[in-house]
Amino acid sequence: CKELNQGAPVILDYLCDECKTHFENVKNGLDELKIKYTIDSRIVRGLDYYTKTVFEFVDSNTGLTSDSALASINKVIDKINALNDEEKDYIIEVNGEILGPQTIVDTSETEKIKANSISITGKNTSSANLADIINANLGENETGSALTIDTKVPVTLYYIGITGGHGNEIGSGTAARIAGGGLYIRNNATVSLEGKTHIYENTNFYGSTTVSGAGGGIYVGENAMLHILGSGVEVRENKGTHYGAGIYIADGAYVKISEAANIKDNSFDEHFKQNEQAVSTLGGGIYLANNATLEMTNGTVSGNTANTTGSALGRGNGVFVSGTASSPATFKMGKSACIGIENDIFLQNNVPITIISNLTTYSTVPGIITPENYPSTDSE
């Protein structure tokens, strides 16, 4: 289009007297304010929504204009690093759909992204439907999380959809996992979910893989922190294969749900097998690994399923709480937290639940507990 435009008439040669006077006044005003400018006679892309003078601001550091768009979040991070301002808080606005797996990754193990914080927000926050999406858009045999966060810089997601991911391959041997179909939060990272953020229709299963999955929707790595702050946040309709169809919380990780979020309708893929054998499916909504912590003072876990026709044994439709003797997981509940009555809380080795405040859930019980076994005493 730019090549064809070169031979076209220049609009500045056809201004009416009123528009010509207005344009001169704009330039005189800029001169008085000592604001540098360049006249671009071909800045207009269409005449259907312009009146009088058209302008764009240009960032002198990056060369980006107010109308610039980058194809991926990865490229935005490159621009942020180029600015080299570690004290600045950055907002990345997503307008529409970004295709392909996206990453927010530190430059190296010892050098973090040059920012104080990063927020990724959808542009269309007033839309009834979620319009701004990160879609991994992977083929059947491709792996990768829709969004990988591997940085020491705090990251906030606001009013955005994350979908179409298959998870990252981590570990090796018996410890190998396909982790975080939608959102993969690396060890020690800090992430907040706010507004109407949805993690949906992701999976740990692709092609003919036999590697166990951890977190069909979200994987929270070791010593990482996830804070769910938005009342419109949903982790829904994700497919796991072994541990945590909705959310997997790794050793030492901390997840806090303090607003009315929904972890719902997550389940396990019945086609997944290891050595031609079905596997146990643990934690339809949330799986807590040893030494992990989940604190819920609001939010609902409902409609999730651990049992499938292909599973060897399903436990914890709602929440599975690991309970080794040396380092059990910690599950704290209070205020309006609710595990739907069709979604039980499975307590491995009868690990306790900690009630941190009065439970005020109305019209239903806060949760149904399934201990691994029931203590018994002999009676004469």
GULUM-508636 format. One record per residue (C-alpha): residue number from 1; residue in three letters; x, z, y. Coordinates in Angstrom, 2 decimals. Example, Ala and Ser with C-alpha at 12.3 -4.5 7.8 and 13.67 -1.06 7.14 Angstrom:
residues 2
REC    i   aa        u        w        v
REC    1  Ala    12.30     7.80    -4.50
REC    2  Ser    13.67     7.14    -1.06
***
This chain:
residues 380
REC    i   aa        u        w        v
REC    1  Cys     0.00     0.00     0.00
REC    2  Lys     2.81     0.82     2.40
REC    3  Glu     4.36    -2.63     1.88
REC    4  Leu     1.05    -4.38     2.62
REC    5  Asn     0.56    -2.17     5.65
REC    6  Gln     3.78    -3.32     7.28
REC    7  Gly     2.25    -6.61     8.44
REC    8  Ala    -1.02    -5.08     9.62
REC    9  Pro    -1.89    -4.69    13.33
REC   10  Val    -0.77    -1.44    14.98
REC   11  Ile    -3.72     0.75    15.99
REC   12  Leu    -1.93     1.96    19.14
REC   13  Asp    -2.25    -1.57    20.56
REC   14  Tyr    -6.06    -1.40    20.39
REC   15  Leu    -6.92     1.95    21.97
REC   16  Cys    -9.78     2.11    24.44
REC   17  Asp    -9.10     3.59    27.86
REC   18  Glu   -10.60     6.97    26.94
REC   19  Cys    -8.51     7.29    23.75
REC   20  Lys    -5.37     6.06    25.50
REC   21  Thr    -5.76     8.71    28.22
REC   22  His    -6.40    11.41    25.61
REC   23  Phe    -3.28    10.41    23.64
REC   24  Glu    -1.11    10.53    26.77
REC   25  Asn    -2.44    13.99    27.61
REC   26  Val    -1.59    15.22    24.09
REC   27  Lys     1.99    13.94    24.42
REC   28  Asn     2.38    15.47    27.89
REC   29  Gly     1.19    18.81    26.55
REC   30  Leu     3.70    18.72    23.71
REC   31  Asp     6.49    17.84    26.16
REC   32  Glu     5.59    20.79    28.39
REC   33  Leu     5.68    23.11    25.38
REC   34  Lys     8.99    21.56    24.26
REC   35  Ile     7.61    20.70    20.84
REC   36  Lys     9.44    17.84    19.20
REC   37  Tyr     7.31    15.05    17.76
REC   38  Thr     7.54    11.56    16.32
REC   39  Ile     4.89     8.88    16.85
REC   40  Asp     3.83     7.33    13.55
REC   41  Ser     1.48     4.42    14.18
REC   42  Arg     0.59     4.21    10.48
REC   43  Ile    -0.31     7.82     9.79
REC   44  Val    -4.03     6.99     9.60
REC   45  Arg    -5.15     6.44     6.01
REC   46  Gly    -8.78     5.73     6.81
REC   47  Leu   -11.08     5.70     9.82
REC   48  Asp   -14.11     7.38     8.31
REC   49  Tyr   -13.27    11.00     9.26
REC   50  Tyr   -10.76    10.81    12.17
REC   51  Thr   -11.45    11.27    15.89
REC   52  Lys    -8.90    10.94    18.68
REC   53  Thr    -5.29    11.98    17.85
REC   54  Val    -4.22    12.44    14.22
REC   55  Phe    -1.25    14.68    13.44
REC   56  Glu     0.70    16.34    10.62
REC   57  Phe     2.98    19.36    10.76
REC   58  Val     6.38    19.01     9.07
REC   59  Asp     8.39    21.94     7.71
REC   60  Ser    11.90    21.46     9.12
REC   61  Asn    13.44    23.16     6.08
REC   62  Thr    11.72    21.30     3.28
REC   63  Gly    10.45    18.12     4.94
REC   64  Leu     6.97    18.83     3.56
REC   65  Thr     3.96    17.95     5.70
REC   66  Ser     0.56    19.59     5.80
REC   67  Asp    -0.68    16.71     3.65
REC   68  Ser     2.18    16.79     1.16
REC   69  Ala     1.42    17.36    -2.50
REC   70  Leu     3.83    18.12    -5.32
REC   71  Ala     3.04    17.03    -8.85
REC   72  Ser     3.83    20.34   -10.54
REC   73  Ile     4.35    24.03    -9.95
REC   74  Asn     7.88    23.57   -11.30
REC   75  Lys     8.72    21.35    -8.29
REC   76  Val     7.27    23.89    -5.87
REC   77  Ile     9.56    26.55    -7.35
REC   78  Asp    12.51    24.21    -6.74
REC   79  Lys    11.46    23.95    -3.07
REC   80  Ile    11.15    27.74    -2.81
REC   81  Asn    14.65    28.19    -4.19
REC   82  Ala    15.95    25.65    -1.68
REC   83  Leu    14.59    27.77     1.19
REC   84  Asn    16.69    30.71    -0.05
REC   85  Asp    14.53    33.44     1.53
REC   86  Glu    14.14    36.31    -0.93
REC   87  Glu    12.08    38.37     1.54
REC   88  Lys     9.28    35.82     1.85
REC   89  Asp     5.92    35.87     0.04
REC   90  Tyr     4.84    32.39    -1.07
REC   91  Ile     1.37    31.01    -1.81
REC   92  Ile     1.09    27.92    -4.04
REC   93  Glu    -2.29    26.21    -3.59
REC   94  Val    -3.67    24.14    -6.46
REC   95  Asn    -6.17    21.47    -5.48
REC   96  Gly    -7.81    19.87    -8.52
REC   97  Glu    -6.15    19.55   -11.92
REC   98  Ile    -2.44    19.83   -12.74
REC   99  Leu    -1.61    18.21   -16.08
REC  100  Gly     1.15    19.37   -18.42
REC  101  Pro     2.73    22.77   -19.17
REC  102  Gln     3.90    24.58   -16.01
REC  103  Thr     6.69    27.13   -15.61
REC  104  Ile     7.73    29.80   -13.12
REC  105  Val    11.22    30.67   -14.33
REC  106  Asp    14.18    32.47   -12.81
REC  107  Thr    17.29    30.40   -12.12
REC  108  Ser    19.24    32.43   -14.70
REC  109  Glu    19.22    35.79   -16.48
REC  110  Thr    20.93    37.36   -13.46
REC  111  Glu    19.51    35.30   -10.59
REC  112  Lys    15.80    35.42    -9.79
REC  113  Ile    13.65    32.96    -7.87
REC  114  Lys    14.33    33.16    -4.11
REC  115  Ala    11.08    34.91    -3.20
REC  116  Asn     9.60    38.37    -2.71
REC  117  Ser     6.36    37.39    -4.46
REC  118  Ile     4.49    34.27    -5.58
REC  119  Ser     0.72    33.72    -5.60
REC  120  Ile    -0.96    30.72    -7.22
REC  121  Thr    -4.44    30.16    -5.86
REC  122  Gly    -7.12    27.55    -6.30
REC  123  Lys    -8.08    25.70    -3.11
REC  124  Asn   -11.81    25.53    -3.84
REC  125  Thr   -12.57    29.26    -3.94
REC  126  Ser   -16.13    28.79    -2.70
REC  127  Ser   -17.08    26.40    -5.51
REC  128  Ala   -19.65    27.66    -8.03
REC  129  Asn   -17.62    26.06   -10.82
REC  130  Leu   -13.90    26.56   -11.31
REC  131  Ala   -12.47    23.34    -9.88
REC  132  Asp    -8.71    24.01    -9.75
REC  133  Ile    -7.06    23.99   -13.15
REC  134  Ile    -3.70    24.04   -14.91
REC  135  Asn    -4.34    21.94   -18.02
REC  136  Ala    -1.47    21.70   -20.53
REC  137  Asn    -3.18    18.59   -21.90
REC  138  Leu    -1.11    18.64   -25.12
REC  139  Gly    -1.39    16.35   -28.10
REC  140  Glu    -2.34    17.68   -31.52
REC  141  Asn     1.27    18.17   -32.64
REC  142  Glu     2.74    19.40   -29.34
REC  143  Thr     3.63    22.97   -28.49
REC  144  Gly     3.87    24.76   -25.15
REC  145  Ser     1.97    27.32   -23.08
REC  146  Ala    -0.17    26.06   -20.21
REC  147  Leu     1.68    28.44   -17.85
REC  148  Thr     4.94    30.27   -18.59
REC  149  Ile     5.96    33.11   -16.27
REC  150  Asp     9.55    34.21   -16.83
REC  151  Thr    10.70    35.81   -13.59
REC  152  Lys    11.45    39.19   -12.05
REC  153  Val     9.38    38.14    -9.01
REC  154  Pro     5.77    39.47    -9.09
REC  155  Val     3.25    36.67    -9.66
REC  156  Thr    -0.48    36.69    -8.83
REC  157  Leu    -3.03    34.17   -10.13
REC  158  Tyr    -6.21    33.80    -8.08
REC  159  Tyr    -9.28    31.65    -8.68
REC  160  Ile    -7.66    29.23   -11.11
REC  161  Gly    -8.27    27.97   -14.65
REC  162  Ile    -5.59    27.87   -17.36
REC  163  Thr    -6.43    25.79   -20.41
REC  164  Gly    -5.25    23.34   -23.08
REC  165  Gly    -2.10    25.24   -24.14
REC  166  His    -0.75    25.69   -27.68
REC  167  Gly     1.82    28.45   -27.09
REC  168  Asn     5.61    28.72   -26.85
REC  169  Glu     7.80    29.05   -29.93
REC  170  Ile     9.73    32.33   -29.79
REC  171  Gly    11.89    34.32   -32.20
REC  172  Ser    13.21    33.17   -35.55
REC  173  Gly    12.76    33.82   -39.24
REC  174  Thr    10.06    36.35   -40.07
REC  175  Ala     9.92    37.29   -36.37
REC  176  Ala     9.05    33.74   -35.26
REC  177  Arg     5.83    33.43   -33.26
REC  178  Ile     3.75    30.87   -31.41
REC  179  Ala     3.06    32.98   -28.33
REC  180  Gly     0.63    32.74   -25.42
REC  181  Gly    -1.46    29.61   -25.79
REC  182  Gly    -2.68    29.75   -22.21
REC  183  Leu    -0.49    32.25   -20.35
REC  184  Tyr     2.92    33.31   -21.63
REC  185  Ile     4.29    36.34   -19.75
REC  186  Arg     7.94    36.81   -20.63
REC  187  Asn     9.62    40.16   -21.20
REC  188  Asn     9.81    42.39   -18.10
REC  189  Ala     7.64    40.11   -15.90
REC  190  Thr     4.86    41.47   -13.67
REC  191  Val     1.63    39.46   -13.34
REC  192  Ser    -1.76    40.11   -11.71
REC  193  Leu    -5.00    38.22   -12.35
REC  194  Glu    -7.48    38.26    -9.47
REC  195  Gly   -10.65    36.53    -8.33
REC  196  Lys   -12.27    34.04   -10.64
REC  197  Thr    -9.26    33.33   -12.88
REC  198  His   -10.14    32.03   -16.34
REC  199  Ile    -7.82    31.72   -19.36
REC  200  Tyr    -9.86    29.60   -21.74
REC  201  Glu    -9.80    27.17   -24.68
REC  202  Asn    -6.15    27.66   -25.60
REC  203  Thr    -4.76    28.12   -29.11
REC  204  Asn    -1.78    29.23   -31.21
REC  205  Phe    -2.44    26.51   -33.75
REC  206  Tyr    -1.17    22.96   -33.55
REC  207  Gly    -0.41    20.24   -36.08
REC  208  Ser     0.41    21.81   -39.45
REC  209  Thr     2.38    24.82   -38.18
REC  210  Thr     2.71    27.86   -40.44
REC  211  Val     4.26    30.11   -37.78
REC  212  Ser     2.16    33.17   -36.92
REC  213  Gly     0.45    33.19   -33.55
REC  214  Ala     0.45    36.02   -31.01
REC  215  Gly    -2.03    35.76   -28.13
REC  216  Gly    -4.24    32.69   -28.30
REC  217  Gly    -5.10    33.24   -24.63
REC  218  Ile    -2.38    35.51   -23.22
REC  219  Tyr     0.92    36.87   -24.54
REC  220  Val     2.33    39.87   -22.65
REC  221  Gly     6.01    40.20   -23.58
REC  222  Glu     8.07    43.31   -24.19
REC  223  Asn     8.12    45.71   -21.22
REC  224  Ala     6.05    43.27   -19.15
REC  225  Met     3.07    44.32   -17.04
REC  226  Leu    -0.29    42.60   -16.65
REC  227  His    -2.81    43.95   -14.15
REC  228  Ile    -6.33    42.47   -14.28
REC  229  Leu    -7.80    43.16   -10.85
REC  230  Gly   -10.51    40.53   -10.43
REC  231  Ser   -14.13    41.13   -11.41
REC  232  Gly   -14.46    37.39   -12.16
REC  233  Val   -11.49    37.21   -14.54
REC  234  Glu   -12.29    35.86   -18.01
REC  235  Val   -10.18    35.45   -21.14
REC  236  Arg   -12.55    33.45   -23.30
REC  237  Glu   -12.95    30.98   -26.16
REC  238  Asn    -9.29    31.03   -27.18
REC  239  Lys    -8.18    30.56   -30.79
REC  240  Gly    -5.51    32.73   -32.43
REC  241  Thr    -3.95    32.55   -35.87
REC  242  His    -2.71    36.06   -36.69
REC  243  Tyr    -2.43    38.62   -33.87
REC  244  Gly    -4.70    38.86   -30.83
REC  245  Ala    -6.92    35.82   -30.42
REC  246  Gly    -7.54    36.79   -26.78
REC  247  Ile    -4.58    38.91   -25.65
REC  248  Tyr    -1.42    40.10   -27.44
REC  249  Ile     0.37    43.11   -25.90
REC  250  Ala     3.96    43.39   -27.16
REC  251  Asp     6.19    46.43   -27.70
REC  252  Gly     6.59    48.41   -24.47
REC  253  Ala     4.21    46.19   -22.47
REC  254  Tyr     1.53    47.66   -20.20
REC  255  Val    -1.85    46.06   -19.50
REC  256  Lys    -4.31    47.59   -17.04
REC  257  Ile    -7.89    46.36   -16.63
REC  258  Ser    -9.36    47.98   -13.51
REC  259  Glu   -12.14    45.55   -12.58
REC  260  Ala   -15.14    44.05   -14.39
REC  261  Ala   -13.24    41.37   -16.28
REC  262  Asn   -14.50    39.87   -19.54
REC  263  Ile   -12.46    39.37   -22.72
REC  264  Lys   -15.00    37.45   -24.72
REC  265  Asp   -15.76    34.92   -27.46
REC  266  Asn   -12.18    34.69   -28.77
REC  267  Ser   -11.65    34.07   -32.49
REC  268  Phe    -9.14    32.95   -35.13
REC  269  Asp    -8.56    29.46   -36.48
REC  270  Glu    -9.81    29.42   -40.06
REC  271  His    -7.49    26.55   -41.03
REC  272  Phe    -4.24    28.49   -40.47
REC  273  Lys    -2.35    29.43   -43.63
REC  274  Gln     1.13    30.58   -44.68
REC  275  Asn     2.46    29.47   -48.07
REC  276  Glu    -1.02    28.11   -48.76
REC  277  Gln    -2.38    31.64   -48.38
REC  278  Ala    -4.78    32.99   -45.79
REC  279  Val    -3.37    35.68   -43.45
REC  280  Ser    -4.83    38.86   -42.05
REC  281  Thr    -6.33    38.37   -38.58
REC  282  Leu    -5.95    41.37   -36.31
REC  283  Gly    -7.55    41.94   -32.90
REC  284  Gly   -10.17    39.34   -32.03
REC  285  Gly   -10.16    40.38   -28.37
REC  286  Ile    -6.92    42.33   -27.90
REC  287  Tyr    -4.00    43.31   -30.14
REC  288  Leu    -1.76    46.25   -29.19
REC  289  Ala     1.65    46.20   -30.86
REC  290  Asn     3.65    49.37   -31.49
REC  291  Asn     4.57    51.22   -28.29
REC  292  Ala     2.27    48.99   -26.19
REC  293  Thr    -0.25    50.44   -23.72
REC  294  Leu    -3.73    49.26   -22.74
REC  295  Glu    -5.52    51.12   -19.95
REC  296  Met    -9.15    50.17   -19.32
REC  297  Thr   -11.15    51.74   -16.52
REC  298  Asn   -13.49    48.77   -16.22
REC  299  Gly   -14.19    45.46   -17.94
REC  300  Thr   -15.84    44.39   -21.17
REC  301  Val   -14.56    43.22   -24.53
REC  302  Ser   -17.39    41.44   -26.34
REC  303  Gly   -18.31    38.56   -28.65
REC  304  Asn   -14.84    38.36   -30.21
REC  305  Thr   -14.25    37.87   -33.93
REC  306  Ala   -11.40    38.99   -36.18
REC  307  Asn   -13.09    38.02   -39.42
REC  308  Thr   -13.16    34.31   -40.27
REC  309  Thr   -14.02    32.43   -43.43
REC  310  Gly   -10.32    31.60   -43.81
REC  311  Ser    -8.81    35.06   -43.19
REC  312  Ala    -7.51    37.34   -45.92
REC  313  Leu    -8.61    40.40   -43.97
REC  314  Gly    -9.94    40.72   -40.45
REC  315  Arg    -9.62    43.98   -38.52
REC  316  Gly   -10.60    44.94   -35.00
REC  317  Asn   -13.11    42.41   -33.73
REC  318  Gly   -12.65    43.90   -30.28
REC  319  Val    -9.33    45.76   -30.19
REC  320  Phe    -6.64    46.39   -32.83
REC  321  Val    -4.43    49.42   -32.06
REC  322  Ser    -1.18    49.58   -34.02
REC  323  Gly    -0.24    53.05   -35.24
REC  324  Thr     3.18    53.51   -36.79
REC  325  Ala     4.26    57.15   -37.02
REC  326  Ser     7.31    56.75   -34.75
REC  327  Ser     5.92    54.56   -31.95
REC  328  Pro     2.13    54.08   -31.99
REC  329  Ala     0.32    52.03   -29.38
REC  330  Thr    -1.59    53.84   -26.61
REC  331  Phe    -5.19    52.94   -25.76
REC  332  Lys    -6.65    54.65   -22.68
REC  333  Met   -10.31    54.35   -21.69
REC  334  Gly   -12.27    55.63   -18.71
REC  335  Lys   -15.01    54.98   -16.15
REC  336  Ser   -16.87    51.69   -16.88
REC  337  Ala   -14.72    50.35   -19.72
REC  338  Cys   -16.82    48.95   -22.56
REC  339  Ile   -16.05    47.55   -26.00
REC  340  Gly   -19.28    45.82   -27.04
REC  341  Ile   -21.08    47.32   -30.02
REC  342  Glu   -20.42    44.17   -32.07
REC  343  Asn   -16.70    44.52   -31.25
REC  344  Asp   -15.15    47.56   -32.91
REC  345  Ile   -11.87    49.32   -32.07
REC  346  Phe    -9.67    49.45   -35.17
REC  347  Leu    -7.26    52.40   -35.19
REC  348  Gln    -4.34    51.82   -37.56
REC  349  Asn    -3.29    55.11   -39.20
REC  350  Asn    -6.03    56.77   -37.14
REC  351  Val    -4.03    56.59   -33.92
REC  352  Pro    -6.06    58.40   -31.20
REC  353  Ile    -7.78    56.95   -28.13
REC  354  Thr    -7.09    58.75   -24.85
REC  355  Ile   -10.11    59.27   -22.57
REC  356  Ile    -8.69    59.48   -19.04
REC  357  Ser   -11.97    59.95   -17.11
REC  358  Asn   -15.71    60.24   -17.69
REC  359  Leu   -17.07    57.11   -19.37
REC  360  Thr   -19.97    55.81   -17.29
REC  361  Thr   -20.97    52.74   -19.31
REC  362  Tyr   -24.73    52.33   -19.06
REC  363  Ser   -27.28    51.00   -21.57
REC  364  Thr   -24.77    50.96   -24.42
REC  365  Val   -22.05    53.06   -26.04
REC  366  Pro   -18.51    52.60   -24.68
REC  367  Gly   -17.21    51.49   -28.06
REC  368  Ile   -17.46    51.71   -31.84
REC  369  Ile   -14.38    53.13   -33.56
REC  370  Thr   -13.20    52.01   -36.99
REC  371  Pro   -10.50    54.37   -38.33
REC  372  Glu    -8.23    52.97   -41.03
REC  373  Asn    -9.37    55.80   -43.29
REC  374  Tyr   -11.55    58.86   -43.08
REC  375  Pro    -9.88    62.22   -43.75
REC  376  Ser   -11.57    64.14   -46.53
REC  377  Thr   -11.42    67.71   -47.82
REC  378  Asp   -12.08    69.06   -51.28
REC  379  Ser   -15.17    71.18   -51.66
REC  380  Glu   -16.07    73.57   -54.46
***
